[in-house]
Amino acid sequence: MREIEVITKLATYQMVCDGEADSSELEIIQNLPQRMNQYIDSWGPGVSVRITISIGGSSSSRSSSSDEDESISAQEICDIANETISELNDLPGDDETTEYLTNLAMQIEDENLRFHILKMLVDLSDADDEFHENEIEWLAELSQLWNIEEDLSDFMYMKTNEEWGWEKGIFKVL
């Protein structure tokens, strides 16, 4: 699976894990190519992935060790999001959902890309001006899986102006 598809699936889960998808979250998902393009533009030298994001006929790309481009259209985003929601609905329980998400997350190997995906997922969670418990739990699990817990604390501080961290294994406001 292409990295941009994995990103779309992770973003879709983040959008729906609080039980609703409001217009602010939908806008981020619908503009995922532009959003990821903004994050990619902020990368400096040494980026090890190549992503080409098509936006209305124009595209932007970044250097890579691979010659394969990854591109995605707005229609593909919708298709992947709908497929992801269907896949999530078919899972029988929380353990299977966690396994599904973990398998997706482990497909992202580049540390810089992980950092920017986590930032985008925090932005997505904050789109409705509220962090739901399920959103925070998954962000915490993902940051631990990717070993970027401090980055999550920083992103959450930037959004809430409150200190976040780990207490007895639980990520919360300190």
C-alpha positions as YAML, in Angstrom:
chain: A
units: angstrom
residues:
- id: 1
  name: MET
  ca: [0.00, 0.00, 0.00]
- id: 2
  name: ARG
  ca: [1.28, 3.46, -0.86]
- id: 3
  name: GLU
  ca: [2.24, 5.71, 2.07]
- id: 4
  name: ILE
  ca: [-0.32, 8.34, 1.07]
- id: 5
  name: GLU
  ca: [-3.05, 5.69, 1.25]
- id: 6
  name: VAL
  ca: [-1.90, 4.73, 4.74]
- id: 7
  name: ILE
  ca: [-1.91, 8.40, 5.75]
- id: 8
  name: THR
  ca: [-5.46, 8.74, 4.41]
- id: 9
  name: LYS
  ca: [-6.59, 5.66, 6.34]
- id: 10
  name: LEU
  ca: [-5.01, 6.90, 9.58]
- id: 11
  name: ALA
  ca: [-6.59, 10.33, 9.08]
- id: 12
  name: THR
  ca: [-9.97, 8.75, 8.40]
- id: 13
  name: TYR
  ca: [-9.81, 6.78, 11.64]
- id: 14
  name: GLN
  ca: [-8.80, 9.91, 13.55]
- id: 15
  name: MET
  ca: [-11.78, 11.71, 12.04]
- id: 16
  name: VAL
  ca: [-14.35, 9.08, 13.04]
- id: 17
  name: CYS
  ca: [-12.95, 7.66, 16.29]
- id: 18
  name: ASP
  ca: [-14.89, 10.20, 18.36]
- id: 19
  name: GLY
  ca: [-18.15, 8.91, 16.91]
- id: 20
  name: GLU
  ca: [-18.76, 11.81, 14.58]
- id: 21
  name: ALA
  ca: [-17.26, 13.63, 11.64]
- id: 22
  name: ASP
  ca: [-17.94, 17.34, 11.69]
- id: 23
  name: SER
  ca: [-17.47, 19.78, 8.83]
- id: 24
  name: SER
  ca: [-14.05, 20.98, 10.05]
- id: 25
  name: GLU
  ca: [-12.70, 17.43, 10.10]
- id: 26
  name: LEU
  ca: [-14.24, 16.65, 6.71]
- id: 27
  name: GLU
  ca: [-12.57, 19.73, 5.27]
- id: 28
  name: ILE
  ca: [-9.16, 18.53, 6.46]
- id: 29
  name: ILE
  ca: [-9.75, 15.08, 4.98]
- id: 30
  name: GLN
  ca: [-10.99, 16.55, 1.70]
- id: 31
  name: ASN
  ca: [-7.92, 18.76, 1.57]
- id: 32
  name: LEU
  ca: [-5.49, 16.08, 2.69]
- id: 33
  name: PRO
  ca: [-3.25, 16.49, -0.37]
- id: 34
  name: GLN
  ca: [-2.84, 20.21, 0.30]
- id: 35
  name: ARG
  ca: [-2.38, 19.61, 4.03]
- id: 36
  name: MET
  ca: [0.32, 16.99, 3.53]
- id: 37
  name: ASN
  ca: [1.90, 19.18, 0.86]
- id: 38
  name: GLN
  ca: [2.24, 21.95, 3.48]
- id: 39
  name: TYR
  ca: [3.98, 19.54, 5.85]
- id: 40
  name: ILE
  ca: [6.20, 18.20, 3.09]
- id: 41
  name: ASP
  ca: [7.18, 21.75, 2.09]
- id: 42
  name: SER
  ca: [8.36, 22.34, 5.64]
- id: 43
  name: TRP
  ca: [10.82, 19.44, 5.40]
- id: 44
  name: GLY
  ca: [14.41, 20.34, 4.81]
- id: 45
  name: PRO
  ca: [17.15, 18.41, 3.08]
- id: 46
  name: GLY
  ca: [17.47, 14.72, 3.78]
- id: 47
  name: VAL
  ca: [13.85, 13.75, 3.23]
- id: 48
  name: SER
  ca: [13.81, 10.08, 2.36]
- id: 49
  name: VAL
  ca: [10.38, 9.71, 0.81]
- id: 50
  name: ARG
  ca: [9.04, 10.83, -2.54]
- id: 51
  name: ILE
  ca: [5.48, 11.96, -2.68]
- id: 52
  name: THR
  ca: [3.80, 13.72, -5.55]
- id: 53
  name: ILE
  ca: [0.47, 15.19, -4.64]
- id: 54
  name: SER
  ca: [-1.84, 16.20, -7.46]
- id: 55
  name: ILE
  ca: [-3.91, 19.26, -6.76]
- id: 56
  name: GLY
  ca: [-6.22, 20.36, -9.56]
- id: 57
  name: GLY
  ca: [-3.82, 19.48, -12.33]
- id: 58
  name: SER
  ca: [-0.68, 20.80, -10.64]
- id: 59
  name: SER
  ca: [1.63, 18.73, -8.53]
- id: 60
  name: SER
  ca: [4.44, 19.04, -6.05]
- id: 61
  name: SER
  ca: [7.10, 16.48, -5.21]
- id: 62
  name: ARG
  ca: [10.01, 15.98, -2.85]
- id: 63
  name: SER
  ca: [13.26, 14.05, -3.10]
- id: 64
  name: SER
  ca: [13.53, 10.38, -2.33]
- id: 65
  name: SER
  ca: [15.63, 7.31, -2.50]
- id: 66
  name: SER
  ca: [12.90, 5.82, -4.69]
- id: 67
  name: ASP
  ca: [11.82, 6.76, -8.17]
- id: 68
  name: GLU
  ca: [8.22, 5.81, -7.52]
- id: 69
  name: ASP
  ca: [5.85, 8.73, -7.14]
- id: 70
  name: GLU
  ca: [2.89, 8.61, -4.85]
- id: 71
  name: SER
  ca: [-0.06, 10.67, -5.95]
- id: 72
  name: ILE
  ca: [-3.64, 10.91, -4.83]
- id: 73
  name: SER
  ca: [-6.68, 12.75, -6.08]
- id: 74
  name: ALA
  ca: [-9.62, 14.10, -4.12]
- id: 75
  name: GLN
  ca: [-11.77, 11.24, -5.46]
- id: 76
  name: GLU
  ca: [-9.19, 8.68, -4.30]
- id: 77
  name: ILE
  ca: [-9.24, 10.26, -0.83]
- id: 78
  name: CYS
  ca: [-13.02, 9.84, -0.69]
- id: 79
  name: ASP
  ca: [-12.79, 6.26, -1.92]
- id: 80
  name: ILE
  ca: [-10.08, 5.36, 0.60]
- id: 81
  name: ALA
  ca: [-11.95, 7.09, 3.42]
- id: 82
  name: ASN
  ca: [-15.18, 5.22, 2.60]
- id: 83
  name: GLU
  ca: [-13.27, 1.93, 2.30]
- id: 84
  name: THR
  ca: [-11.58, 2.57, 5.65]
- id: 85
  name: ILE
  ca: [-14.86, 3.30, 7.40]
- id: 86
  name: SER
  ca: [-16.30, 0.10, 5.96]
- id: 87
  name: GLU
  ca: [-13.26, -1.89, 7.10]
- id: 88
  name: LEU
  ca: [-13.47, -0.40, 10.58]
- id: 89
  name: ASN
  ca: [-17.19, -1.17, 10.80]
- id: 90
  name: ASP
  ca: [-16.47, -4.79, 9.89]
- id: 91
  name: LEU
  ca: [-14.00, -5.25, 12.75]
- id: 92
  name: PRO
  ca: [-15.58, -7.13, 15.66]
- id: 93
  name: GLY
  ca: [-13.92, -5.28, 18.56]
- id: 94
  name: ASP
  ca: [-11.34, -2.93, 20.01]
- id: 95
  name: ASP
  ca: [-8.47, -5.44, 19.84]
- id: 96
  name: GLU
  ca: [-9.02, -5.98, 16.12]
- id: 97
  name: THR
  ca: [-9.26, -2.23, 15.54]
- id: 98
  name: THR
  ca: [-5.97, -1.69, 17.39]
- id: 99
  name: GLU
  ca: [-4.32, -4.44, 15.34]
- id: 100
  name: TYR
  ca: [-5.65, -2.92, 12.10]
- id: 101
  name: LEU
  ca: [-4.34, 0.53, 13.02]
- id: 102
  name: THR
  ca: [-1.00, -0.81, 14.24]
- id: 103
  name: ASN
  ca: [-0.49, -2.67, 10.96]
- id: 104
  name: LEU
  ca: [-1.23, 0.53, 9.06]
- id: 105
  name: ALA
  ca: [1.06, 2.65, 11.23]
- id: 106
  name: MET
  ca: [3.99, 0.25, 10.89]
- id: 107
  name: GLN
  ca: [3.90, 0.73, 7.12]
- id: 108
  name: ILE
  ca: [5.19, 4.26, 7.69]
- id: 109
  name: GLU
  ca: [8.90, 3.79, 8.23]
- id: 110
  name: ASP
  ca: [10.33, 7.27, 7.67]
- id: 111
  name: GLU
  ca: [10.79, 9.15, 10.97]
- id: 112
  name: ASN
  ca: [10.21, 12.57, 9.41]
- id: 113
  name: LEU
  ca: [7.00, 11.39, 7.82]
- id: 114
  name: ARG
  ca: [5.83, 9.90, 11.14]
- id: 115
  name: PHE
  ca: [6.45, 13.25, 12.85]
- id: 116
  name: HIS
  ca: [4.40, 15.14, 10.26]
- id: 117
  name: ILE
  ca: [1.60, 12.58, 10.20]
- id: 118
  name: LEU
  ca: [1.28, 12.81, 13.99]
- id: 119
  name: LYS
  ca: [1.13, 16.60, 13.75]
- id: 120
  name: MET
  ca: [-1.56, 16.39, 11.09]
- id: 121
  name: LEU
  ca: [-3.57, 13.92, 13.20]
- id: 122
  name: VAL
  ca: [-3.39, 16.27, 16.20]
- id: 123
  name: ASP
  ca: [-4.61, 19.09, 13.94]
- id: 124
  name: LEU
  ca: [-7.42, 16.86, 12.73]
- id: 125
  name: SER
  ca: [-8.42, 15.99, 16.30]
- id: 126
  name: ASP
  ca: [-8.46, 19.67, 17.22]
- id: 127
  name: ALA
  ca: [-10.52, 20.69, 14.18]
- id: 128
  name: ASP
  ca: [-13.74, 20.60, 16.22]
- id: 129
  name: ASP
  ca: [-12.06, 22.50, 19.09]
- id: 130
  name: GLU
  ca: [-12.35, 19.45, 21.34]
- id: 131
  name: PHE
  ca: [-10.14, 16.45, 22.00]
- id: 132
  name: HIS
  ca: [-12.27, 13.36, 22.55]
- id: 133
  name: GLU
  ca: [-10.95, 10.62, 24.82]
- id: 134
  name: ASN
  ca: [-10.75, 8.12, 21.92]
- id: 135
  name: GLU
  ca: [-8.74, 10.59, 19.84]
- id: 136
  name: ILE
  ca: [-6.25, 11.16, 22.66]
- id: 137
  name: GLU
  ca: [-5.94, 7.43, 23.35]
- id: 138
  name: TRP
  ca: [-5.11, 6.64, 19.73]
- id: 139
  name: LEU
  ca: [-2.68, 9.56, 19.43]
- id: 140
  name: ALA
  ca: [-0.94, 8.29, 22.56]
- id: 141
  name: GLU
  ca: [-0.78, 4.72, 21.25]
- id: 142
  name: LEU
  ca: [0.53, 5.89, 17.89]
- id: 143
  name: SER
  ca: [3.18, 8.13, 19.43]
- id: 144
  name: GLN
  ca: [4.38, 5.22, 21.58]
- id: 145
  name: LEU
  ca: [4.38, 2.88, 18.61]
- id: 146
  name: TRP
  ca: [6.49, 5.35, 16.64]
- id: 147
  name: ASN
  ca: [8.57, 6.33, 19.70]
- id: 148
  name: ILE
  ca: [7.71, 10.03, 19.40]
- id: 149
  name: GLU
  ca: [5.88, 10.62, 22.66]
- id: 150
  name: GLU
  ca: [7.59, 13.94, 23.35]
- id: 151
  name: ASP
  ca: [6.45, 15.25, 19.98]
- id: 152
  name: LEU
  ca: [2.86, 14.41, 20.89]
- id: 153
  name: SER
  ca: [3.27, 16.29, 24.19]
- id: 154
  name: ASP
  ca: [4.58, 19.30, 22.27]
- id: 155
  name: PHE
  ca: [1.79, 19.21, 19.66]
- id: 156
  name: MET
  ca: [-0.86, 18.94, 22.37]
- id: 157
  name: TYR
  ca: [0.67, 21.85, 24.28]
- id: 158
  name: MET
  ca: [0.58, 23.97, 21.11]
- id: 159
  name: LYS
  ca: [-3.13, 23.24, 20.72]
- id: 160
  name: THR
  ca: [-4.28, 23.51, 24.34]
- id: 161
  name: ASN
  ca: [-1.67, 25.65, 26.11]
- id: 162
  name: GLU
  ca: [-1.58, 22.94, 28.78]
- id: 163
  name: GLU
  ca: [1.26, 20.62, 29.74]
- id: 164
  name: TRP
  ca: [0.68, 17.07, 28.52]
- id: 165
  name: GLY
  ca: [2.58, 13.97, 29.48]
- id: 166
  name: TRP
  ca: [2.51, 10.44, 30.79]
- id: 167
  name: GLU
  ca: [1.35, 9.60, 34.28]
- id: 168
  name: LYS
  ca: [1.08, 5.94, 35.29]
- id: 169
  name: GLY
  ca: [1.04, 4.97, 31.62]
- id: 170
  name: ILE
  ca: [-1.79, 7.32, 30.71]
- id: 171
  name: PHE
  ca: [-1.31, 10.34, 28.44]
- id: 172
  name: LYS
  ca: [-3.14, 13.33, 29.91]
- id: 173
  name: VAL
  ca: [-2.95, 16.95, 31.00]
- id: 174
  name: LEU
  ca: [-0.43, 17.18, 33.84]
...
